[in-house]
Amino acid sequence: MMDNDVPLDELPEDLSALKQAALSYVTEAFAEAELDGLDGDCMAQAALFAAFTELVATYGEDAVAEYAATLPDKIRSGAFSMAVSLKH
């Protein structure tokens, strides 16, 4: 769909740095929410809703639906399991 299909370490340096910064903000928001007593699952679902809302506003429903259709394979292949280490 877009450059989001490319792993962070294969992105142009400036875009990769922006995505790393954005991920830091999101990770920090999760940590702050946890300190305030919010469940991680609740935050994750809210973050997904916000993320998909933003993507649809930017790229349109069809493009985001195509991207979302690739997620099961990415999840099963461990693409998001590696992100667990970013929390710590």
Salt bridges, closest charged atoms under 4 A:
ASP3 OD1 - LYS19 NZ 3.48
ASP5 OD1 - LYS74 NZ 3.05
